[in-house]
């Protein structure tokens, strides 16, 4: 997945065209920013787990 994240839906910057997404913009992240992104994704996973929604 983008930024090394899998099995989660988060927003990433993209270039939009007439027919939708043309490309994903790859923004270089520092090691600290990558760790913050992973922590944020884990928080989303934990919150999703509290919702008791079946996939």
PEJO-V164670 format. One line per field, one symbol per residue. ss: DSSP state (~ for helix, > for strand, _ for the rest). phi: phi as a letter, one per 40 degrees, with the letter a starting at -180 (. if undefined). burial: + if it has 24 or more other C-alpha atoms within 12 Angstrom, else -. A space follows every 10 residues. Layout:
# PEJO-V164670
ss: ???
phi: ???
burial: ???
This chain:
# PEJO-V164670
ss: _~~~______ ___>>>>__> >>>>______ ~~~~~~~~~~ ~~~~~~~~~~ _____
phi: .cfgbbgabb cbcbbcbdbh ccacccccbc dccccccccc ccccdccdcc cfbcc
burial: --+------- ---------- ---------- ---------- +--------- -----
